[in-house]
Amino acid sequence: MQNKQLEVVCPCCSAHLTVDVLTRTVMRAVTPQELDESGNPRVPTQPWDNAQGRVSERTTGAGDRLEEALNQEKDKASRLDDLFDQASEKLKRREQEQEED
């Protein structure tokens, strides 16, 4: 299996670069200051906290959205009946207007 990414160390600034082989673009660049003692990139906690907050917001709102969708489905038949009645009345009025003319 071929690797789709290469890990390269820049000879000038010692940054660790992740290069996509297929597109030949730099996907990530980590400076030496961003590396921990073992040479792995330090992961800031803020993006993880933000992502966790967005996920929890989605899950709490999911129940409300599901309930709203279910209510709309329950009301769908009556709304369609009302639209059909309105269209029928409109058709009758047009037929009466044409008969009068």
N, C-alpha and C positions, 0 to 999 in steps of 0.2 A: 504494500500500500504506500502511495506517495504522500509525503508531508505537504500540506497546503500552506504551511507557514514556516518561516525560517526565523530563528533567533540569532541576531547578529549583534556584536559589540562594536560600536563606533571607535575607530582608532584615534580620533581627535579628542572627543569629549568623554569617552568611556560610557556613553549611554547605551542601554540595552534596547534594541530595535526589534520589533516583530514585523516581518515583511510577508505579505500575502504573495505566494508564488504565482498564482493565476493572474492577478491584476497588477502585480509588481508595484504595489503601494505599501507604504508604511502604515501598519494598522495601529501600532502603539509604540511610544518612545518613553522610556523610563530613565531619568537621569540618575547618576550615582547617589545623589542626595535622597532620592525616593526609594532606595533599596534598604532593606533591613540587614541585620548582621549575617544572615545566611545567604544573602544575595538575591532574595526574592523581593518583588515589588511590595511596598507597604500599601495596604488597601485602606483608603480613608473611610471612616465610618459614616460620614454624612450622606453619600449617595445610597448606601445600604439603608440608612434610617428613612430617607425620603422614599425609597422604593417600598419599604415595609409599610409606611404610612399610606401610600397610594393603594397598596393591595388591601389593607384593612378597610379603607374607605370604600373600595369596590365591593368587598364582601358584605359590609354592613348595609350598603345601598341595594344590594342584589335582591334581598327579600322584598323590599319595597317595590322595586321595579317589576318583580315577578307578580306580586299581588296586583299591581296596576294593570299589567298585561292580562292577567286572568279576568279582572273586572271588565276590561275592554272587550274581551272575547265573549263574556256573558251578555254584554249589552249590544253586541254586534247584530244579532238577529233583529232586535227591536229597532235599531238604527236603520238597518236595511229595509225593514217594513215601512218605517216612516218615509224613507226616501222613495220607496215604491208608491206609497199613497200620494206623496207630493207630485210625483211624475204623472200618475193617473189623473189627478185633479187638473194638472196643467194641460194634459192631452184633452180632457173633456172641455175645458175652457176654450181651447183652440178650435175644437170641433164646433162648439156653439157659436164662436165668432165667425167661423167660415159659413155656417148655416145662415147667420144673420146677414151676411154680405151678399 
